[in-house]
Amino acid sequence: MNKYEIGMQGFISICICILMIILITWNGLMVVAISENKGGSNSMLLPKKTSIIILTFNKLEYTKICIESIRKFTPIGTYQLIVVDNLSTDGTRDWLAEQTDIITIFNEENVGFPRGCNQGMELSTGDSILLLNNDVVVTENWLTLLNDCLYSSDDIGAVGPVTNSAYGDQEIAASYSTLDEMWSFANNYNRIEQPDWEQRLKLIGFCMLIKKEVVDKVGLLDEVFTPGMCEDSDFSFRLIKSNYKLMLCRNVFIHHFGSTSFGELPEQRKQLWNRNREKFEEKWGFHTAFHTQSRDELVQLMDEQDRYKKIKVLDIGCACGATLLKVKYRYPNSELFGVERNEYAASIATFIGDVTIADVEDISFEASFFDYIFLGDILHQLKNPGELLIRLKSSLKSNGTILASVPNASHYSIIFSLIKNKTLYGKDDVLGQNTLRLFTLPEVQTLFEQADYKEISYKFVHNETSNLEQRFIQELSSLAGLQDNTHLGALKYVIRAVRGGISLSTLKSRLEQINQGDNLNEAVLEIIGMMAAHSINSSVIISEVNSLDIDRQLVFNILANQFFMNGAYNDIIPLLNASLEINSSHYDTLYNYAYILHSIGADKEALLYLNKIEEKDSESNFLLEKVLTQLTL
């Protein structure tokens, strides 16, 4: 283990703090306030102390700004400041030794970010621990607002703010050019009266506030990720696995200069990313980026106006559930479902919604159940995407919507890879290992049209292109004589399509017509036609029959007989079963069951249903005689 020492000034400050606590307790002045939190439990909210842990490795100018901002915007007595220095050589150690309010650990070597944070956490005495980069500038009310969220519920384990520089959407657009302008921006942004909290899969370690009890339960940062990168993702998923939630406080903004440790070494940073992502995937079984990204471009297409309406949303290929969480943030009362074939990613998503671990082409869904179905970069991985779209249509409610993203086969990167004779289907190649087919825009449109979806619309999603890439696109356009080359720069297509086919109101009308005996053959043939077009199935029929004020068993039996006569054999048994659920001794249902089973040679099974008929008539006795005759042959 690396040896370290605590600065003398830090030691003195500890002694002073201990003496103050003794004096306050002796005089009976310690105040403990009990407050009821949002989670419904009572917790001791005052006083709360946060141990702020900062790592330094040179960059003294950033460290000074960071610590001065903490002193300026954080009430005295609410925090403990611990700085771990990883052998700085620019005067940082001398400056830290002069500070009387900082506990400092001076390492004899650069132990990296995870180990340095762990040293600070082991020394912390606060109720919560805040990991803070030294290139951060905090703002007014920052810690108060973060604590408001952290202690709002017992199941919240960690929280973080938004900023101007971070990967993912913890970064927001912020227009300022000086620190004074930044503080003005933050003062307007940080809102006490309007909490805006979003549950997340992971938080970035530049500023992460964690309950001390959570650290005690989950453990410290995993030092396998030394010198740094991915340790925050790993820690986040360990919290989720321990039944804690991570929350992004969208009403808290702090400034982040960004990547001061590796920013001047871009190649080293890239190598670290790649190496630690491999370590992460070996440990967790899923990719720290691909399996944790939210399909925001799909969520933005949801057009439900009532934010608090109870809607059912299915995400096929939900990975760890990031898109489902985004839906939940936008529609708090939504009911979430997912399908994911990576069992390790699905194990995380199960903490968010009702998730099935399976290949979507091998399972079925309840009819007329979902308001929205997401297909994020899934169709190109399927054996029969057209068939799945038809099946999914019947599981959508009337006017339910499919939202899909499809990689673009004519994107310049694919063409470039072909010209350069590069591999296409490797782990990090342009198409990836799971690609079974490619789609151009006309093919995608045809796919949805053939499945009889309506109101099909699309838009392009572009990626950033370099000057060289733009030149390549222009040269291709010139060679092909293209007037519009938009598709060459489109990374993927985003499709929105509404369930088409017959409306449920028409089906209900035909069922009522059958119940009344009006134009019976016409009504039955129309329903059979709907089924042949995959607009409805037996599950939809059963659901609609049960919703109507009609003689349900009469309608079920008429349909079963007519389906038998028209060769629609697969849908007969579900209808008869639905009838028996209403009345298990219903004569017509038992007779029809027996007749159909006898017709296909299943006489033993037919006899079981005939024996359940309590009062047989001449018709049922005649059928019974025929069945017994066959059984004696």
C-alpha positions as CSV (number, residue, x, y, z in Angstrom):
1,M,0.0,0.0,0.0
2,N,1.1,3.6,-0.6
3,K,2.1,5.5,2.4
4,Y,0.5,8.9,3.0
5,E,0.5,11.5,5.7
6,I,-2.1,14.0,6.9
7,G,-0.9,17.6,6.8
8,M,-0.3,19.2,10.2
9,Q,-2.8,22.0,9.5
10,G,-5.4,19.4,8.7
11,F,-4.6,17.6,12.0
12,I,-5.0,20.8,13.9
13,S,-8.4,21.4,12.2
14,I,-9.6,17.9,13.3
15,C,-8.7,18.6,16.9
16,I,-10.5,21.9,16.8
17,C,-13.6,20.3,15.3
18,I,-13.6,17.6,18.0
19,L,-13.2,20.2,20.8
20,M,-16.1,22.2,19.4
21,I,-18.4,19.1,19.3
22,I,-17.5,18.3,22.9
23,L,-18.2,21.9,24.0
24,I,-21.5,22.1,22.1
25,T,-22.7,18.7,23.5
26,W,-21.6,19.7,27.0
27,N,-23.7,22.9,26.9
28,G,-26.7,21.1,25.5
29,L,-26.8,23.2,22.4
30,M,-26.8,20.4,19.8
31,V,-30.0,20.7,17.7
32,V,-31.5,17.7,16.0
33,A,-34.5,18.4,13.7
34,I,-36.8,15.6,12.7
35,S,-38.5,16.1,9.4
36,E,-40.8,14.0,7.3
37,N,-39.2,13.3,3.9
38,K,-40.9,12.5,0.6
39,G,-40.2,8.9,1.0
40,G,-42.6,8.8,3.9
41,S,-40.0,8.0,6.6
42,N,-38.7,10.3,9.3
43,S,-35.0,11.0,9.2
44,M,-32.6,13.3,11.0
45,L,-32.1,16.1,8.5
46,L,-30.3,18.6,10.7
47,P,-27.4,18.8,11.2
48,K,-26.0,17.0,8.1
49,K,-22.4,17.1,7.3
50,T,-20.9,16.3,3.9
51,S,-17.3,15.1,3.4
52,I,-16.1,16.7,0.2
53,I,-13.3,14.7,-1.3
54,I,-11.1,16.3,-4.0
55,L,-8.1,14.8,-5.8
56,T,-5.3,16.9,-7.0
57,F,-2.4,16.4,-9.4
58,N,-0.9,19.7,-10.3
59,K,-3.3,22.3,-11.9
60,L,-3.1,24.5,-8.8
61,E,-5.0,27.3,-10.4
62,Y,-8.1,25.1,-10.8
63,T,-7.8,23.8,-7.3
64,K,-7.7,27.3,-5.8
65,I,-10.8,28.3,-7.8
66,C,-12.6,25.2,-6.8
67,I,-11.9,25.4,-3.1
68,E,-12.6,29.1,-2.9
69,S,-16.0,28.5,-4.5
70,I,-16.8,25.9,-1.9
71,R,-15.9,28.3,0.9
72,K,-18.0,31.0,-0.7
73,F,-21.2,29.0,-1.5
74,T,-21.3,26.3,1.2
75,P,-22.3,27.2,4.8
76,I,-19.5,26.8,7.4
77,G,-20.0,23.7,9.5
78,T,-22.0,21.7,6.9
79,Y,-19.0,20.2,5.3
80,Q,-15.6,18.5,5.8
81,L,-13.0,19.2,3.1
82,I,-10.5,16.4,2.3
83,V,-7.9,16.8,-0.4
84,V,-5.9,13.9,-1.7
85,D,-2.8,15.0,-3.6
86,N,-1.2,12.6,-6.0
87,L,2.4,13.9,-5.9
88,S,1.8,17.4,-7.5
89,T,5.0,19.3,-8.4
90,D,3.6,22.7,-9.3
91,G,3.3,24.1,-5.7
92,T,-0.1,22.5,-5.0
93,R,1.3,20.6,-1.9
94,D,2.8,23.8,-0.4
95,W,-0.4,25.7,-0.9
96,L,-2.5,22.9,0.6
97,A,-0.2,22.7,3.7
98,E,-1.0,26.3,4.4
99,Q,-4.8,25.8,4.5
100,T,-6.3,25.5,8.0
101,D,-9.7,24.1,7.0
102,I,-8.5,21.3,4.8
103,I,-7.5,17.7,5.8
104,T,-4.8,16.8,3.3
105,I,-3.4,13.4,2.3
106,F,0.0,13.7,0.6
107,N,0.6,10.6,-1.4
108,E,4.2,9.6,-2.2
109,E,3.1,8.5,-5.7
110,N,0.2,9.1,-8.1
111,V,-2.2,6.4,-7.0
112,G,-4.9,7.3,-9.5
113,F,-8.4,8.5,-9.1
114,P,-10.2,5.4,-7.6
115,R,-7.5,4.8,-5.0
116,G,-7.2,8.5,-4.1
117,C,-11.0,8.8,-3.7
118,N,-11.0,5.7,-1.5
119,Q,-8.3,7.2,0.8
120,G,-10.5,10.2,1.2
121,M,-13.6,8.2,1.9
122,E,-11.9,6.0,4.5
123,L,-10.9,9.2,6.3
124,S,-14.4,10.9,6.0
125,T,-16.7,11.5,9.0
126,G,-19.7,13.1,7.2
127,D,-23.2,11.8,6.8
128,S,-22.6,11.9,3.1
129,I,-19.6,11.8,0.8
130,L,-19.1,14.1,-2.2
131,L,-16.6,13.1,-4.9
132,L,-15.6,16.4,-6.6
133,N,-13.1,17.1,-9.4
134,N,-10.7,19.9,-8.7
135,D,-11.6,21.5,-12.0
136,V,-15.2,22.2,-10.8
137,V,-16.6,25.6,-9.7
138,V,-19.6,25.2,-7.4
139,T,-22.5,27.7,-7.2
140,E,-25.0,29.2,-4.9
141,N,-27.3,26.6,-3.1
142,W,-25.5,23.8,-4.8
143,L,-25.0,21.5,-1.8
144,T,-28.4,22.4,-0.2
145,L,-30.2,21.4,-3.4
146,L,-28.3,18.2,-3.9
147,N,-29.0,17.2,-0.2
148,D,-32.7,18.0,-0.7
149,C,-32.8,15.3,-3.3
150,L,-30.5,12.9,-1.6
151,Y,-32.5,12.8,1.6
152,S,-35.9,13.0,0.0
153,S,-36.3,9.2,0.0
154,D,-34.6,6.3,1.7
155,D,-34.0,4.5,-1.5
156,I,-32.0,7.3,-3.2
157,G,-28.3,6.4,-2.9
158,A,-26.5,9.1,-4.9
159,V,-27.2,12.3,-6.7
160,G,-25.4,14.6,-9.2
161,P,-25.9,18.0,-10.9
162,V,-25.9,19.2,-14.5
163,T,-23.0,21.1,-15.9
164,N,-21.6,22.8,-19.0
165,S,-19.0,20.0,-19.8
166,A,-19.7,16.3,-19.4
167,Y,-20.5,13.4,-21.6
168,G,-24.1,12.4,-22.0
169,D,-27.0,14.7,-21.1
170,Q,-25.6,15.7,-17.7
171,E,-24.2,18.4,-19.9
172,I,-26.6,21.3,-20.8
173,A,-26.3,24.3,-23.0
174,A,-24.9,27.2,-21.1
175,S,-23.9,30.5,-22.6
176,Y,-21.3,32.5,-20.6
177,S,-17.7,33.4,-21.1
178,T,-16.5,34.5,-17.6
179,L,-16.9,33.1,-14.1
180,D,-18.9,36.2,-13.1
181,E,-21.3,35.4,-16.0
182,M,-21.4,31.8,-15.0
183,W,-22.3,32.6,-11.4
184,S,-25.1,34.9,-12.7
185,F,-26.3,32.0,-14.9
186,A,-26.2,29.6,-12.0
187,N,-28.0,31.9,-9.6
188,N,-30.9,32.0,-12.1
189,Y,-30.7,28.3,-12.8
190,N,-30.5,26.8,-9.3
191,R,-34.1,26.7,-8.2
192,I,-35.0,25.8,-4.6
193,E,-38.8,26.1,-5.2
194,Q,-38.8,23.8,-8.3
195,P,-37.2,20.4,-7.8
196,D,-36.4,18.8,-11.1
197,W,-35.1,15.3,-10.4
198,E,-34.5,12.5,-13.0
199,Q,-33.7,8.9,-12.2
200,R,-30.6,7.8,-14.0
201,L,-28.6,4.6,-14.7
202,K,-25.3,6.2,-13.8
203,L,-23.8,9.5,-12.6
204,I,-20.5,11.0,-13.6
205,G,-17.9,11.1,-11.0
206,F,-16.9,14.8,-11.5
207,C,-19.5,15.6,-8.8
208,M,-21.3,12.7,-7.1
209,L,-23.0,13.0,-3.7
210,I,-23.5,9.7,-1.9
211,K,-25.0,8.7,1.4
212,K,-22.3,7.4,3.8
213,E,-24.5,4.4,4.7
214,V,-24.6,3.5,1.0
215,V,-20.8,3.5,0.8
216,D,-20.7,1.4,3.9
217,K,-23.0,-1.1,2.2
218,V,-21.8,-1.1,-1.4
219,G,-18.1,-0.5,-0.8
220,L,-15.5,1.8,-2.2
221,L,-14.6,2.5,-5.8
222,D,-13.2,-0.5,-7.6
223,E,-9.4,0.2,-8.0
224,V,-9.2,-2.2,-11.0
225,F,-10.1,0.9,-13.1
226,T,-7.0,2.8,-12.0
227,P,-5.8,5.4,-13.0
228,G,-9.4,6.3,-13.8
229,M,-12.5,6.1,-16.1
230,C,-15.4,3.8,-15.8
231,E,-15.1,3.5,-12.0
232,D,-18.1,5.9,-11.7
233,S,-20.2,3.7,-14.0
234,D,-19.2,0.6,-12.1
235,F,-20.1,2.3,-8.8
236,S,-23.5,3.4,-10.2
237,F,-24.5,-0.1,-11.2
238,R,-23.4,-1.5,-7.8
239,L,-25.8,1.0,-6.2
240,I,-28.7,-0.1,-8.5
241,K,-27.9,-3.8,-7.7
242,S,-28.3,-2.9,-4.0
243,N,-31.7,-1.4,-4.7
244,Y,-30.7,2.2,-4.6
245,K,-31.7,4.9,-7.1
246,L,-29.4,7.5,-8.7
247,M,-30.9,10.9,-9.3
248,L,-29.8,13.7,-11.6
249,C,-30.7,17.1,-10.1
250,R,-31.6,19.1,-13.1
251,N,-32.2,22.1,-10.9
252,V,-28.6,22.3,-9.8
253,F,-25.8,23.7,-12.1
254,I,-22.1,23.8,-11.4
255,H,-19.3,24.7,-13.8
256,H,-16.8,22.1,-15.0
257,F,-13.7,23.0,-16.9
258,G,-13.4,19.4,-18.0
259,S,-10.7,16.7,-18.4
260,T,-7.9,18.6,-16.9
261,S,-6.2,15.3,-15.9
262,F,-6.2,13.8,-19.4
263,G,-7.3,16.6,-21.6
264,E,-3.7,17.4,-22.7
265,L,-3.1,13.8,-23.5
266,P,-5.9,12.8,-25.9
267,E,-4.2,9.6,-27.1
268,Q,-3.6,8.4,-23.5
269,R,-7.2,9.3,-22.7
270,K,-8.5,7.2,-25.6
271,Q,-6.4,4.3,-24.6
272,L,-7.6,4.5,-21.1
273,W,-11.2,4.6,-22.2
274,N,-10.8,1.5,-24.4
275,R,-8.9,-0.5,-21.8
276,N,-11.3,0.3,-18.9
277,R,-14.4,-0.2,-21.1
278,E,-13.1,-3.7,-21.8
279,K,-12.5,-4.2,-18.0
280,F,-16.1,-3.0,-17.4
281,E,-17.6,-5.3,-20.0
282,E,-15.6,-8.3,-18.6
283,K,-17.0,-7.5,-15.1
284,W,-20.6,-6.7,-16.0
285,G,-21.3,-8.5,-19.3
286,F,-22.5,-5.4,-21.1
287,H,-21.0,-2.3,-22.7
288,T,-20.8,0.8,-20.5
289,A,-21.9,3.1,-23.4
290,F,-24.0,1.1,-25.9
291,H,-26.1,-0.7,-23.3
292,T,-26.7,2.4,-21.2
293,Q,-27.6,5.0,-23.8
294,S,-31.1,6.5,-24.0
295,R,-32.9,6.7,-27.3
296,D,-33.8,10.3,-26.8
297,E,-34.6,10.8,-30.5
298,L,-37.4,8.3,-30.0
299,V,-38.7,9.6,-26.7
300,Q,-39.0,13.1,-28.2
301,L,-41.5,11.7,-30.8
302,M,-44.0,10.7,-28.1
303,D,-46.9,13.1,-28.5
304,E,-49.1,12.3,-25.5
305,Q,-50.2,15.7,-24.2
306,D,-51.2,14.7,-20.7
307,R,-47.9,14.3,-18.8
308,Y,-49.6,12.4,-16.0
309,K,-51.7,10.0,-18.1
310,K,-51.2,6.3,-17.4
311,I,-49.6,4.9,-20.5
312,K,-48.0,1.5,-21.3
313,V,-44.6,1.6,-23.0
314,L,-42.7,-1.3,-24.4
315,D,-39.0,-1.0,-25.3
316,I,-37.7,-3.8,-27.4
317,G,-33.9,-4.1,-27.0
318,C,-34.2,-2.1,-23.8
319,A,-30.6,-2.9,-22.7
320,C,-30.1,-1.6,-19.2
321,G,-33.3,0.5,-19.3
322,A,-32.0,4.0,-20.0
323,T,-34.8,4.8,-22.5
324,L,-37.4,3.5,-20.1
325,L,-36.1,5.9,-17.4
326,K,-36.3,8.8,-19.9
327,V,-39.9,7.9,-20.6
328,K,-40.6,7.7,-16.8
329,Y,-39.1,11.2,-16.4
330,R,-41.3,12.6,-19.1
331,Y,-44.4,10.6,-18.1
332,P,-44.2,9.8,-14.4
333,N,-47.3,7.5,-14.3
334,S,-46.2,5.4,-17.3
335,E,-46.1,1.6,-16.9
336,L,-42.8,0.3,-18.3
337,F,-42.0,-2.9,-20.1
338,G,-38.9,-4.2,-21.9
339,V,-37.5,-7.1,-23.9
340,E,-33.7,-7.7,-23.8
341,R,-31.7,-10.7,-24.9
342,N,-28.5,-9.7,-23.0
343,E,-29.3,-11.2,-19.6
344,Y,-26.7,-9.1,-17.8
345,A,-28.1,-5.8,-19.2
346,A,-31.6,-7.0,-18.5
347,S,-30.7,-7.7,-14.9
348,I,-30.3,-3.9,-14.5
349,A,-33.4,-3.0,-16.4
350,T,-35.5,-5.2,-14.1
351,F,-35.0,-2.6,-11.4
352,I,-36.8,-0.1,-13.7
353,G,-39.7,-2.0,-15.4
354,D,-41.2,-5.4,-16.2
355,V,-38.5,-6.8,-18.4
356,T,-38.5,-10.2,-20.3
357,I,-35.1,-11.8,-21.1
358,A,-35.7,-13.2,-24.6
359,D,-35.3,-12.8,-28.3
360,V,-38.3,-10.7,-29.4
361,E,-39.0,-13.0,-32.4
362,D,-39.7,-15.9,-30.0
363,I,-42.3,-14.3,-27.7
364,S,-45.8,-12.9,-28.1
365,F,-47.6,-10.0,-26.4
366,E,-51.0,-9.2,-25.1
367,A,-53.4,-7.8,-27.7
368,S,-54.3,-4.1,-27.7
369,F,-52.1,-3.5,-24.6
370,F,-49.4,-0.9,-25.4
371,D,-49.6,2.8,-26.2
372,Y,-46.1,3.0,-27.5
373,I,-43.5,0.5,-28.7
374,F,-39.9,1.4,-29.1
375,L,-37.6,-0.3,-31.7
376,G,-34.3,1.4,-31.2
377,D,-31.8,0.0,-33.8
378,I,-33.4,-3.4,-33.7
379,L,-35.0,-4.2,-37.1
380,H,-31.7,-4.8,-38.9
381,Q,-30.9,-7.5,-36.3
382,L,-34.0,-9.5,-37.0
383,K,-34.6,-12.6,-39.1
384,N,-38.0,-11.5,-40.1
385,P,-38.6,-7.8,-39.3
386,G,-41.8,-7.6,-41.4
387,E,-43.5,-10.4,-39.5
388,L,-42.6,-8.8,-36.2
389,L,-44.1,-5.5,-37.2
390,I,-47.3,-7.2,-38.1
391,R,-47.4,-9.0,-34.7
392,L,-46.5,-5.9,-32.8
393,K,-49.4,-4.0,-34.5
394,S,-52.0,-6.2,-32.8
395,S,-50.4,-5.6,-29.4
396,L,-50.8,-1.8,-29.9
397,K,-53.9,-0.1,-28.7
398,S,-56.1,1.7,-31.2
399,N,-54.0,4.6,-32.5
400,G,-51.0,3.1,-30.7
401,T,-47.6,4.1,-32.0
402,I,-44.4,2.4,-33.1
403,L,-41.2,4.5,-32.7
404,A,-38.2,3.1,-34.4
405,S,-34.7,4.0,-35.4
406,V,-33.0,2.1,-38.3
407,P,-29.3,2.4,-39.3
408,N,-29.0,3.9,-42.8
409,A,-27.4,1.5,-45.4
410,S,-26.4,4.4,-47.6
411,H,-24.4,6.3,-44.9
412,Y,-21.0,7.4,-46.2
413,S,-19.2,5.4,-43.5
414,I,-20.4,2.1,-45.0
415,I,-19.5,3.2,-48.5
416,F,-16.1,4.4,-47.3
417,S,-15.5,1.0,-45.5
418,L,-16.3,-0.9,-48.7
419,I,-14.0,1.3,-50.8
420,K,-11.2,0.8,-48.3
421,N,-11.9,-3.0,-48.2
422,K,-12.3,-2.9,-44.4
423,T,-14.1,-5.4,-42.3
424,L,-17.8,-4.6,-41.7
425,Y,-19.1,-6.9,-39.0
426,G,-16.5,-6.9,-36.2
427,K,-17.1,-5.7,-32.7
428,D,-16.1,-2.1,-33.4
429,D,-16.7,-2.1,-37.1
430,V,-19.2,0.1,-38.9
431,L,-22.1,-2.4,-38.9
432,G,-21.4,-4.5,-35.8
433,Q,-21.7,-8.2,-35.1
434,N,-25.5,-8.4,-34.8
435,T,-26.4,-6.9,-38.2
436,L,-28.4,-9.3,-40.4
437,R,-29.6,-6.9,-43.1
438,L,-29.4,-3.3,-44.3
439,F,-32.1,-0.9,-45.1
440,T,-32.3,2.2,-47.3
441,L,-35.1,4.7,-46.7
442,P,-37.4,3.3,-49.4
443,E,-37.0,-0.2,-47.9
444,V,-37.9,1.0,-44.4
445,Q,-41.0,2.8,-45.7
446,T,-42.1,-0.3,-47.6
447,L,-41.6,-2.5,-44.5
448,F,-44.0,-0.4,-42.5
449,E,-46.5,0.0,-45.4
450,Q,-46.7,-3.7,-46.0
451,A,-47.4,-4.2,-42.3
452,D,-50.4,-1.8,-42.8
453,Y,-49.2,1.0,-40.5
454,K,-50.7,4.4,-41.1
455,E,-49.4,8.0,-40.7
456,I,-45.8,6.8,-41.4
457,S,-43.3,9.7,-41.0
458,Y,-39.5,9.8,-40.8
459,K,-36.6,12.1,-40.2
460,F,-32.8,11.8,-40.6
461,V,-30.4,11.7,-37.8
462,H,-27.0,13.1,-38.7
463,N,-23.6,12.7,-37.0
464,E,-20.9,15.3,-36.9
465,T,-18.6,15.1,-39.9
466,S,-15.1,16.4,-40.4
467,N,-14.0,18.5,-43.4
468,L,-12.5,15.3,-45.0
469,E,-15.8,13.4,-44.6
470,Q,-17.8,16.3,-46.0
471,R,-15.5,16.4,-49.0
472,F,-15.9,12.6,-49.5
473,I,-19.7,13.1,-49.4
474,Q,-19.5,15.9,-52.0
475,E,-17.3,13.7,-54.3
476,L,-19.7,10.8,-54.1
477,S,-22.6,13.2,-54.9
478,S,-20.8,14.5,-57.9
479,L,-19.9,11.1,-59.2
480,A,-23.5,9.9,-58.8
481,G,-25.1,13.1,-60.1
482,L,-27.1,13.6,-56.9
483,Q,-29.1,16.8,-56.5
484,D,-29.9,15.8,-52.9
485,N,-27.2,14.0,-50.9
486,T,-29.0,14.2,-47.5
487,H,-29.1,10.4,-47.2
488,L,-25.3,10.1,-47.5
489,G,-24.8,12.0,-44.2
490,A,-27.8,10.4,-42.4
491,L,-26.5,8.0,-39.7
492,K,-30.0,6.5,-39.2
493,Y,-33.7,7.0,-39.9
494,V,-36.2,7.7,-37.1
495,I,-39.6,6.3,-38.0
496,R,-43.0,7.1,-36.4
497,A,-46.0,4.9,-37.4
498,V,-49.5,4.5,-36.1
499,R,-51.4,1.3,-35.9
500,G,-53.4,0.9,-39.0
501,G,-55.9,-1.7,-40.2
502,I,-59.5,-1.9,-39.1
503,S,-60.7,0.2,-36.1
504,L,-61.9,-1.5,-33.0
505,S,-65.2,0.3,-33.3
506,T,-65.8,-1.6,-36.5
507,L,-65.0,-4.9,-34.8
508,K,-67.4,-4.1,-31.9
509,S,-70.1,-3.3,-34.4
510,R,-69.7,-6.6,-36.1
511,L,-69.7,-8.5,-32.8
512,E,-73.0,-6.8,-31.8
513,Q,-74.4,-7.7,-35.2
514,I,-73.6,-11.4,-34.6
515,N,-75.2,-11.2,-31.2
516,Q,-78.4,-9.9,-32.8
517,G,-78.3,-12.3,-35.7
518,D,-78.3,-9.6,-38.3
519,N,-76.4,-10.4,-41.5
520,L,-74.5,-13.1,-39.7
521,N,-72.5,-14.5,-42.5
522,E,-71.4,-11.0,-43.7
523,A,-70.2,-10.0,-40.2
524,V,-68.3,-13.3,-39.6
525,L,-66.6,-13.1,-43.0
526,E,-65.5,-9.5,-42.4
527,I,-64.0,-10.6,-39.0
528,I,-62.2,-13.5,-40.7
529,G,-60.9,-11.0,-43.3
530,M,-59.6,-8.8,-40.5
531,M,-57.7,-11.8,-39.1
532,A,-56.3,-12.8,-42.4
533,A,-54.9,-9.2,-42.8
534,H,-53.4,-9.5,-39.3
535,S,-55.4,-6.5,-38.1
536,I,-56.8,-8.5,-35.3
537,N,-56.3,-11.9,-33.7
538,S,-58.3,-14.1,-31.3
539,S,-57.0,-12.2,-28.2
540,V,-58.3,-9.0,-29.6
541,I,-61.7,-10.6,-30.3
542,I,-61.9,-12.1,-26.8
543,S,-61.0,-8.7,-25.2
544,E,-63.7,-6.9,-27.2
545,V,-66.4,-9.5,-26.7
546,N,-65.8,-9.3,-22.9
547,S,-66.1,-5.5,-23.0
548,L,-69.6,-5.5,-24.6
549,D,-73.0,-6.0,-23.1
550,I,-74.0,-9.0,-25.2
551,D,-74.5,-12.8,-24.9
552,R,-70.8,-13.5,-24.8
553,Q,-71.0,-17.3,-24.9
554,L,-73.4,-17.1,-27.8
555,V,-71.0,-14.9,-29.8
556,F,-68.0,-17.1,-28.9
557,N,-69.7,-20.2,-30.1
558,I,-71.0,-18.7,-33.3
559,L,-67.6,-17.5,-34.2
560,A,-66.0,-20.9,-33.3
561,N,-68.4,-22.7,-35.6
562,Q,-68.0,-20.2,-38.4
563,F,-64.2,-20.3,-38.1
564,F,-64.3,-24.1,-38.2
565,M,-66.4,-24.0,-41.4
566,N,-64.0,-21.5,-43.0
567,G,-60.9,-23.4,-42.0
568,A,-59.6,-20.9,-39.4
569,Y,-58.7,-23.7,-37.1
570,N,-56.0,-22.0,-35.0
571,D,-58.4,-19.5,-33.5
572,I,-61.2,-21.8,-32.5
573,I,-59.8,-23.2,-29.2
574,P,-59.1,-19.8,-27.6
575,L,-62.7,-18.7,-28.2
576,L,-64.1,-21.9,-26.7
577,N,-61.8,-21.6,-23.7
578,A,-62.9,-18.0,-23.2
579,S,-66.6,-19.2,-23.2
580,L,-65.8,-22.0,-20.6
581,E,-64.2,-19.4,-18.3
582,I,-67.7,-17.7,-18.2
583,N,-69.6,-21.0,-17.5
584,S,-67.7,-24.3,-17.4
585,S,-70.9,-26.3,-17.9
586,H,-72.3,-24.4,-20.9
587,Y,-74.0,-26.9,-23.2
588,D,-73.2,-25.3,-26.6
589,T,-69.5,-24.8,-25.7
590,L,-69.0,-28.3,-24.4
591,Y,-70.8,-29.8,-27.4
592,N,-68.9,-27.7,-30.0
593,Y,-65.6,-28.6,-28.2
594,A,-66.4,-32.3,-28.5
595,Y,-67.6,-32.0,-32.1
596,I,-64.4,-30.3,-33.2
597,L,-62.2,-32.7,-31.4
598,H,-64.1,-35.7,-32.8
599,S,-63.8,-34.2,-36.3
600,I,-60.0,-34.2,-36.0
601,G,-59.8,-37.7,-34.5
602,A,-59.2,-36.7,-30.9
603,D,-62.0,-38.9,-29.6
604,K,-60.6,-39.5,-26.1
605,E,-60.5,-35.7,-25.5
606,A,-64.0,-35.3,-27.1
607,L,-65.4,-37.9,-24.7
608,L,-64.1,-35.8,-21.7
609,Y,-66.2,-32.8,-22.9
610,L,-69.3,-34.9,-23.7
611,N,-69.2,-36.4,-20.2
612,K,-69.3,-32.9,-18.7
613,I,-72.7,-32.2,-20.3
614,E,-75.2,-32.5,-17.5
615,E,-78.4,-32.9,-19.5
616,K,-77.8,-34.6,-22.9
617,D,-80.3,-34.2,-25.7
618,S,-80.6,-36.3,-28.9
619,E,-77.9,-34.4,-30.7
620,S,-75.3,-34.8,-27.9
621,N,-76.3,-38.5,-27.5
622,F,-75.8,-39.1,-31.2
623,L,-72.4,-37.6,-31.0
624,L,-71.5,-39.6,-27.9
625,E,-72.5,-42.8,-29.7
626,K,-70.2,-41.9,-32.7
627,V,-67.3,-41.1,-30.4
628,L,-67.7,-44.4,-28.4
629,T,-67.9,-46.3,-31.7
630,Q,-64.6,-44.8,-32.8
631,L,-62.9,-45.6,-29.5
632,T,-63.9,-49.3,-29.7
633,L,-62.5,-49.8,-33.2
